[in-house]
Amino acid sequence: MATWSNADTLSSWKKLQSLKGMVSIADELSGSGAADRIAKYSIPMGGALTYNFAAKQVNEQILKTLAELAEEQQLVEKYQELLDGAVINTGEKRMVLHQLTRGQLGKDVMADGVNKREFYINEVKRIADFANDVHSGKLVNEKGEKYTTVCQIGIGGSDLGPRAMYLALENWAKKNNTFKMEAHFISNVDPDDAASVVKSLDISKTIFILVSKSGTTLETLTNESFVKDFIKKAGCDASKHMIAVTSETSPLAHNPDYMAAFYMDDYIGGRYSSTSGVGGAVLSLAFGPKVFQEFLDGAAEEDKLSLNKDITKNAALMDALIGVYERNVQEYPATAILPYSQALSRFPAHLQQLDMESNGKSVNRDGKPLGYVTGPVIFGEPGTNGQHSFYQLLHQGTDIIPLQFIAFRENQTGEDVVIEDSTSQVKLCANVTAQIVAFACGKTDENPNKAFAGGRPSSLIYGAQLNPKSLGALLAHYENKVMFQGFVWNVNSFDQEGVQLGKKLAKTVLSGNMEGALKAYSSLLIK
């Protein structure tokens, strides 16, 4: 059984602290050995993707020490224990089973009197059967018409991940003739969000998916009531237009107000739920069950690779360890996620929650204060838009911020145009290449305003095309990276107490039982 220790008690951690600033990536990538380094510092991933870390500030000595840290902190052993059903979420005393939604890499996990892998497989099948009935016209609305649109109502992990995945595959599905239904999303409790979405829909042909594990999430239930009011005004029956994704013990389960209910459980956190029914229902309705299964297969493939103890063959583990080096040795405060694919426009927003809600902790798994920093700030935008936004700070700002580029050789639609002897896709990829080198090597100039210091580290995840399988692998890569970093820092990456305090105080405000600052601030906004 693995042992859980604070990182700063480990000999490899102490050794790592002495290796700060050893590598000049400007020298590495401008020298004669650059091509060899780029070829060597590359790791195959699932979904035919590749992780390249040649532009990171590492060398063989640093990598050797990172491997020692992985071994001493028993990172892969802890991952295996997670897969076998150990209670890894110490804050809520729960297992962590999101990897089990897409494959079994450990022992049978029994909970609630059932085999959990069989439970997840059965829910995928139930969702597939429902989606197929909708697509075939076996399930129709009150007028006997087919449904054409799906709209998900949820917040946090019930929105960010599924929305990002839908947008990532929308153009691919249209090109590959698997686009079944247009999807929309309502998340913000701001009524303007729900109103703008609902007013754009033909309600009579829309299926709304209400996602709430507990069935009591205030924002989601508020939006449900808002939407039901619109359904009623449209002369429709809500029970013909709503399904639920929830737990079997919630008030939404076995409820005649819904066409169907699909089940999740307490072992899957919201930000890790895209491969559960939370993502499965909307993606299966939008693109068909086969596409959702390919997405799961890509994630499962990357999960399996993440069990390799050799860090040079485990992309998620390498990415995690280099991230720890950058955060705890180089003392970099943030990481920028830069996908050069418009399809991944909301992927950075999903990763913000995945990473910052998981590892934004200042106490260890036993609730004791930590003596070192943990998760970085995560932000990002798709290229090349970001180049005309915040890259100024990335290139010439006082803080060095590590960068993670994501790029594909081919676009999804196949539509393109040749201008000045190259296509738009080639220009996009040229920008990725140029930015990696520019960040690493910089540029000297007599005019200080035009000088670039360089030394900005980056990694690159790349592949032929963004498709369901590569998207699943990309998602699993980041989920596993965050998990491994949480293991290094000895934090609980699977609860989110920071979300709960604001919710509780909001209920206090609504009850009117306020005093002090809460009452004073409320008077500014609530009449």
C-alpha positions in Angstrom: 0.0 0.0 0.0 1.3 3.5 -0.9 2.3 5.9 1.8 1.2 9.5 1.7 3.8 12.2 2.6 4.2 15.9 2.1 6.5 16.6 -0.8 9.0 18.5 1.2 9.8 15.5 3.4 11.2 13.6 0.4 14.9 13.5 -0.5 14.2 13.8 -4.2 12.2 17.0 -3.5 15.2 18.5 -1.7 17.5 17.5 -4.5 15.2 19.1 -7.0 15.4 22.4 -5.2 19.1 22.6 -6.0 18.5 22.3 -9.8 16.9 25.7 -10.4 17.8 27.5 -13.6 20.1 24.9 -15.0 18.9 24.9 -18.5 18.8 27.7 -21.1 16.2 26.7 -23.7 17.4 29.5 -25.9 20.8 27.7 -26.1 19.2 24.3 -26.5 16.9 25.3 -29.3 19.3 27.6 -31.2 22.3 25.1 -31.1 23.2 22.3 -33.4 21.6 19.7 -31.3 18.1 21.3 -31.4 16.7 18.7 -33.8 17.9 15.8 -31.8 16.5 17.3 -28.6 13.1 17.8 -30.2 13.0 14.2 -31.5 14.2 12.8 -28.1 12.0 14.8 -25.8 8.8 13.4 -27.3 6.2 10.9 -25.9 3.4 9.1 -27.7 -0.1 9.6 -26.2 -3.5 8.0 -26.7 -5.6 9.0 -29.7 -2.5 9.3 -32.0 -1.3 12.4 -30.2 2.2 13.3 -29.1 3.5 15.3 -26.2 6.7 17.2 -26.9 8.6 18.9 -24.1 11.8 20.0 -25.9 11.1 23.6 -25.1 10.9 23.0 -21.4 13.8 24.0 -19.0 14.8 20.4 -18.3 17.9 18.2 -19.0 18.8 14.6 -18.2 19.8 15.5 -14.6 16.5 17.2 -13.9 14.5 14.4 -15.6 16.4 11.8 -13.5 15.5 13.7 -10.3 11.9 14.0 -11.4 11.8 10.2 -12.0 13.2 9.8 -8.5 10.4 12.0 -7.2 7.8 10.0 -9.0 9.2 6.8 -7.5 9.6 8.1 -4.0 6.1 9.6 -3.9 4.7 6.4 -5.5 2.7 8.3 -8.1 1.8 5.3 -10.3 1.1 3.1 -7.3 -1.3 5.7 -6.0 -3.0 5.8 -9.4 -3.3 2.0 -9.4 -4.9 2.1 -5.9 -7.3 4.7 -7.2 -8.2 2.4 -10.1 -8.7 -0.5 -7.6 -11.2 1.5 -5.6 -9.2 3.0 -2.7 -10.8 5.9 -0.8 -8.6 8.6 -2.4 -11.0 11.5 -1.8 -10.3 11.8 1.9 -12.3 15.0 2.4 -15.6 13.3 1.5 -14.4 9.8 2.3 -15.1 8.6 -1.3 -13.6 6.5 -4.0 -12.6 8.3 -7.2 -14.0 6.5 -10.2 -14.1 8.7 -13.3 -11.5 6.6 -15.1 -13.8 3.6 -14.6 -16.5 5.2 -16.8 -14.3 4.6 -19.9 -12.5 1.3 -19.0 -11.3 -1.1 -16.3 -7.6 -1.0 -15.5 -7.8 -2.3 -12.0 -9.7 -4.8 -9.8 -13.5 -5.0 -9.7 -14.9 -2.1 -7.8 -17.9 -2.9 -5.7 -20.0 -0.1 -4.1 -23.7 0.4 -3.3 -24.2 -3.3 -3.8 -23.2 -3.2 -7.5 -20.1 -3.6 -9.7 -19.4 0.0 -10.6 -17.9 -0.8 -14.1 -21.0 -2.7 -15.0 -23.1 0.2 -13.7 -21.3 2.7 -15.9 -21.5 0.4 -18.9 -25.3 0.0 -18.4 -25.8 3.8 -18.1 -23.9 4.3 -21.4 -26.2 1.6 -23.0 -29.3 3.2 -21.6 -28.3 6.6 -22.9 -27.4 5.1 -26.3 -30.8 3.4 -26.5 -32.6 6.7 -25.6 -30.5 8.6 -28.2 -31.2 6.1 -30.9 -34.9 6.2 -30.2 -34.9 10.0 -30.5 -32.9 10.0 -33.7 -35.1 7.3 -35.3 -38.3 9.1 -34.4 -39.4 6.3 -32.0 -39.6 9.0 -29.3 -41.4 12.1 -30.5 -43.0 15.2 -29.0 -46.7 15.8 -28.2 -47.4 16.5 -31.9 -45.7 13.4 -33.1 -42.7 15.4 -34.4 -39.1 14.5 -34.1 -36.9 16.4 -31.7 -34.2 18.5 -33.4 -32.4 20.2 -30.5 -30.9 19.4 -27.1 -30.2 21.9 -24.3 -28.2 21.1 -21.2 -29.0 22.9 -17.9 -26.2 22.6 -15.4 -23.4 24.6 -13.8 -19.6 24.1 -13.1 -18.6 20.6 -14.2 -22.1 19.9 -15.5 -21.6 22.7 -18.0 -17.9 23.5 -18.7 -16.7 20.0 -19.7 -19.7 18.9 -21.8 -19.9 22.3 -23.5 -16.2 22.2 -24.3 -16.5 18.7 -25.7 -19.5 19.5 -27.8 -17.9 22.6 -29.4 -14.7 20.5 -30.0 -16.6 17.9 -32.1 -19.4 20.0 -33.7 -17.6 20.8 -37.0 -16.0 17.3 -37.1 -19.4 15.7 -36.7 -20.9 17.8 -39.5 -18.1 17.0 -41.8 -18.4 13.2 -41.0 -22.2 13.0 -41.2 -22.7 12.2 -37.5 -24.3 15.5 -36.5 -27.7 14.6 -35.2 -29.0 17.5 -33.0 -27.8 21.0 -32.3 -26.9 21.5 -28.6 -27.2 24.5 -26.4 -26.2 25.1 -22.8 -27.7 27.1 -19.9 -25.5 27.5 -16.8 -25.4 31.0 -15.3 -28.2 31.8 -12.8 -28.3 35.2 -14.4 -31.8 35.1 -16.0 -30.4 36.8 -19.1 -28.4 33.6 -19.9 -31.4 31.3 -19.8 -33.7 33.8 -21.6 -31.3 34.3 -24.5 -30.9 30.6 -25.0 -34.5 29.6 -24.6 -35.8 32.3 -26.9 -33.5 31.0 -29.7 -35.0 27.5 -29.5 -38.1 25.9 -31.0 -39.2 24.6 -27.6 -41.6 22.1 -29.1 -38.7 20.2 -30.7 -36.2 20.6 -27.8 -35.1 18.1 -25.2 -33.7 19.8 -22.0 -31.2 17.8 -20.0 -31.2 18.8 -16.3 -27.9 17.8 -14.7 -27.7 17.8 -10.9 -26.1 14.9 -8.9 -28.0 15.9 -5.7 -31.1 17.2 -7.4 -30.8 20.3 -5.1 -28.3 22.5 -6.8 -29.7 26.0 -6.4 -28.6 27.5 -9.7 -29.6 24.5 -11.7 -33.1 24.2 -10.1 -33.6 27.9 -10.6 -32.9 27.6 -14.3 -35.1 24.5 -14.5 -38.1 26.5 -13.1 -37.2 29.3 -15.6 -37.2 26.9 -18.5 -40.3 25.1 -17.4 -42.1 28.4 -17.4 -41.1 28.9 -21.0 -42.2 25.3 -21.9 -45.6 25.9 -20.4 -46.0 29.3 -22.2 -45.2 27.4 -25.4 -48.1 25.1 -24.8 -45.9 22.1 -24.2 -45.8 19.4 -21.5 -42.5 19.6 -19.6 -42.5 15.8 -19.1 -42.2 15.4 -22.9 -39.2 17.8 -23.0 -37.0 17.1 -20.0 -34.6 14.4 -19.0 -32.4 14.3 -15.9 -28.9 13.2 -15.2 -28.7 12.7 -11.5 -28.0 10.2 -8.7 -30.5 7.4 -8.0 -31.3 8.9 -4.6 -32.0 12.4 -5.7 -35.6 13.8 -6.1 -35.1 13.9 -9.8 -34.8 10.1 -10.0 -37.9 8.1 -10.9 -39.8 11.3 -11.3 -42.8 11.4 -13.7 -41.9 15.0 -14.6 -39.0 13.7 -16.8 -39.0 11.6 -19.9 -36.1 9.6 -18.5 -33.4 9.8 -15.9 -29.8 8.6 -16.3 -27.6 8.0 -13.3 -24.2 9.1 -11.9 -22.9 8.7 -8.4 -20.9 10.4 -5.7 -17.6 8.8 -6.9 -17.3 11.2 -9.9 -16.7 14.9 -9.3 -18.4 17.4 -11.5 -15.2 18.5 -13.2 -14.3 14.9 -14.0 -17.8 14.0 -15.3 -17.5 14.5 -19.1 -17.1 10.8 -19.6 -20.1 9.9 -17.4 -23.7 10.5 -18.2 -23.1 14.2 -17.6 -21.3 14.4 -21.0 -22.7 11.2 -22.4 -26.3 12.3 -22.7 -25.7 15.5 -24.5 -22.9 14.1 -26.7 -24.8 11.0 -27.6 -27.9 13.0 -28.6 -25.9 15.6 -30.5 -23.5 13.2 -32.4 -24.8 9.7 -31.8 -23.7 7.0 -29.3 -20.9 5.7 -31.6 -19.1 9.0 -31.4 -19.4 9.1 -27.6 -17.9 5.6 -27.5 -15.0 6.7 -29.6 -14.4 9.6 -27.2 -14.4 7.1 -24.3 -12.0 4.8 -26.1 -9.5 7.7 -26.6 -9.7 8.5 -22.9 -9.2 4.8 -21.9 -6.2 4.5 -24.2 -4.5 7.5 -22.5 -5.5 6.2 -19.0 -3.6 2.9 -19.8 -0.5 4.8 -20.9 -0.6 6.8 -17.7 0.2 3.6 -15.7 3.7 3.3 -17.2 6.3 3.9 -14.4 8.9 5.2 -17.0 8.3 8.9 -17.1 9.8 9.1 -20.6 6.9 6.9 -21.8 4.1 8.5 -19.7 3.1 11.8 -21.1 0.6 12.7 -18.3 3.2 11.9 -15.6 6.0 13.8 -17.4 3.7 16.8 -17.9 2.8 16.7 -14.2 6.3 16.4 -13.0 7.6 19.2 -15.2 4.7 21.3 -14.0 5.8 20.7 -10.4 9.4 21.7 -11.2 8.1 24.9 -12.8 5.8 25.7 -9.8 8.0 24.7 -6.9 11.5 25.2 -8.1 11.3 27.8 -10.9 8.5 29.5 -8.9 6.3 30.3 -11.9 2.8 31.4 -10.8 0.6 30.4 -13.7 0.3 28.2 -16.8 -1.3 29.2 -20.1 -3.2 26.7 -22.2 -3.0 27.7 -25.9 -5.0 25.5 -28.3 -4.4 26.5 -31.9 -7.8 25.1 -32.9 -11.0 27.1 -32.7 -12.8 23.9 -31.9 -11.0 24.0 -28.5 -12.2 27.5 -27.7 -13.8 26.5 -24.4 -11.2 23.8 -23.5 -9.0 26.3 -21.4 -12.1 27.3 -19.4 -12.8 23.6 -18.6 -9.1 23.1 -17.6 -9.3 26.2 -15.3 -11.9 24.3 -13.3 -10.3 20.9 -13.6 -6.9 22.2 -12.3 -7.7 25.1 -10.0 -10.7 23.4 -8.3 -8.6 20.2 -7.8 -5.2 21.5 -6.7 -6.0 24.9 -5.4 -5.4 23.7 -1.8 -3.3 25.0 1.1 -3.7 22.0 3.4 -2.7 18.3 2.8 -4.9 15.3 2.8 -4.9 15.2 6.6 -6.0 18.9 6.8 -2.6 20.2 7.9 -1.0 23.4 6.4 1.5 22.9 3.6 4.8 24.6 3.5 5.0 24.9 -0.3 2.9 26.3 -3.1 0.5 24.0 -5.0 -1.7 24.5 -8.1 -0.9 27.4 -10.6 -3.3 29.8 -12.0 -4.7 28.4 -15.3 -5.8 30.6 -18.2 -5.9 30.5 -22.0 -7.5 31.3 -25.3 -7.2 29.8 -28.8 -4.5 30.9 -31.1 -4.1 33.0 -33.0 -6.6 35.2 -31.1 -4.5 35.1 -28.0 -1.5 36.4 -29.9 -3.4 39.7 -30.3 -4.5 39.7 -26.7 -2.3 38.6 -23.8 0.9 37.3 -25.5 2.4 40.7 -24.9 2.7 39.9 -21.2 3.8 36.3 -22.0 6.7 37.6 -24.3 7.8 40.7 -22.4 6.2 40.7 -19.0 8.0 40.5 -15.7 6.6 37.0 -14.8 7.6 34.0 -16.8 4.5 31.9 -17.5 4.9 28.3 -18.9 2.9 27.6 -22.0 1.1 24.6 -23.3 0.4 24.6 -27.0 -2.1 22.2 -28.6 -2.1 21.9 -32.4 -3.2 19.7 -35.3 -1.9 19.3 -38.8 -5.3 19.2 -40.4 -8.5 21.2 -39.7 -11.8 19.5 -39.1 -14.0 20.7 -42.0 -11.6 20.3 -44.9 -12.5 23.8 -46.0 -9.5 26.1 -46.6 -8.1 28.6 -49.1 -4.6 29.3 -50.5 -3.4 32.8 -50.0 0.2 33.8 -50.7 1.2 30.2 -51.5 -0.1 28.6 -48.3 -3.4 27.5 -46.8 -4.9 29.0 -43.6 -4.2 25.7 -41.8 -0.5 25.9 -42.7 -0.4 29.5 -41.5 -2.0 28.4 -38.2 0.7 25.7 -37.7 3.4 28.2 -38.8 2.3 30.5 -36.0 2.6 27.6 -33.4 6.1 26.9 -34.5 7.1 30.5 -34.6 5.7 31.2 -31.1 7.4 28.2 -29.5 10.8 29.4 -30.9 10.1 33.0 -30.2 9.2 32.3 -26.5 12.2 30.1 -26.1 14.9 32.0 -28.0 13.7 35.6 -27.8 15.4 38.4 -29.9 18.0 41.0 -29.2 17.5 44.6 -30.3 19.2 47.9 -29.6 15.7 49.3 -28.8 14.7 47.7 -25.4 11.0 47.9 -26.4 11.7 45.5 -29.3 13.9 43.1 -27.4 12.6 39.7 -26.2 14.4 38.0 -23.4 13.3 34.5 -24.3 13.6 31.7 -21.8 9.9 31.2 -21.8 9.3 27.4 -21.5 6.6 25.6 -23.5 5.3 22.2 -24.4 3.4 21.0 -27.4 0.6 18.4 -27.8 0.0 17.7 -31.4 -1.7 15.2 -33.8 -3.2 14.9 -37.2 -6.7 16.0 -36.4 -9.0 16.7 -33.5 -11.6 13.9 -33.5 -13.6 12.0 -30.9 -10.7 9.6 -30.0 -8.0 12.3 -29.9 -10.3 14.6 -27.8 -10.9 11.8 -25.3 -7.1 11.2 -25.0 -6.5 14.9 -24.6 -9.1 15.2 -21.8 -7.7 12.1 -20.0 -4.1 13.5 -20.3 -5.1 16.6 -18.4 -7.2 14.8 -15.9 -4.3 12.5 -15.1 -1.8 15.3 -15.1 -3.8 17.1 -12.4 -4.2 13.8 -10.4 -0.4 13.1 -10.5 0.4 16.7 -9.3 -2.1 16.3 -6.5 -0.3 13.1 -5.5 3.0 14.9 -5.5 1.7 17.8 -3.4 -0.2 15.4 -1.1 -3.5 17.3 -1.5 -7.0 16.0 -2.0 -7.6 16.8 -5.7 -11.2 15.4 -5.6 -13.2 17.6 -3.3 -14.1 21.3 -3.7 -14.8 22.9 -0.3 -13.9 26.3 -1.7 -17.2 26.2 -3.8 -19.3 25.4 -0.8 -18.8 28.5 1.4 -20.1 31.0 -1.1 -23.2 28.7 -1.7 -24.0 28.6 2.0 -23.6 32.4 2.4 -25.8 33.0 -0.6 -28.6 31.0 1.0 -28.1 33.1 4.2 -28.6 36.2 2.1 -31.7 34.8 0.5 -33.2 33.9 3.9 -32.8 37.5 5.2 -30.9 36.4 8.3 -27.9 38.6 7.7 -25.8 40.9 9.8 -22.5 42.8 9.4 -20.7 43.0 6.1 -23.1 40.4 4.5 -26.1 42.7 5.2 -24.3 45.8 4.1 -23.2 44.4 0.8 -26.6 42.9 0.2 -28.2 46.3 0.5 -26.1 47.5 -2.4 -27.5 44.9 -4.8 -30.8 43.5 -3.5 -33.9 45.7 -3.2 
